[in-house]
């Protein structure tokens, strides 16, 4: 390497030598599945009610079948 090329690398090397270590994290905060469990369950229950209503309001057979399929999936998850 030439001197010109090393001049750009020198500050990076100096910075890397000056940083000794990263301080460790003492406490991690995250959501556990137990804390989040009631929220999706309640949302699925309310979604099921809305899908029941939507099934009665749909006009085409294809929309009824789509809604029925989603209702079966929601029922399977809730049980």
N, C-alpha and C positions, 0 to 999 in steps of 0.2 A: 504494500500500500504506500501511496505517496503521502507526504506531509499534509497536503491539502485535504486528503480523504480522512486522515486521522484527526484533523481538527474538528470535524463534525462529530466524530465518535467520542472524543474525550469528554465532553459535558455529560453524555449519557453514562459513560463508565464512572465518572465522578459521582453522579446522582445515585447510581446503583450501589456504590460503596458506602455512601452516606446513609442510606436507608438500611437499618440493621434488621428489623423484623416488623411484622404486622402484629399489632396487639390482638390478643385473643378475645373473642366475644364471651362475656360471662353468662349471658342468658339469651336464649333464642325464644322468640315469641312467634308462634304459628297457630293456625287453626287446626284443631284435631277433629276427626270425623264425629266424635261424640258431641262436640260443641255445635257443629253444623247440622246435625241430624234432624232436629225439629223443623228447620226452615224448608228443606226440600220436601219433607213429608207433607207439611201443610200446603205447600204450593201444588203438589200432585193431587191432593184431595180437592182443592179448589178448581184445579184444571179438569178433574174428572167431572165435576158438576157442570162446568162450562161445556165440556164435550158432549155430555148427555143432552144438554139443551141444543147444541149445534147439530146433533144427529137428527133431532126432530125437525129442525129448520132447513136442512139441506134438501135440494130439489133433485139432483141427479143421483143415479144409483152409484156411480163411481165415488162421489163425495161421501155418500153414506158408508160405503165400504172402507174408505180411508179413515173416516172417523171411528168406525167400529174397530179397525185394526189398532188405532192409537189407544182406544179405550181398553182393548185387551192387553196392550203393553203396559198401560198404567195400572190395570188391575193386577197384573203379574208382579209388578214392582211393589205395589202396596201390600200384597199378601205375603 
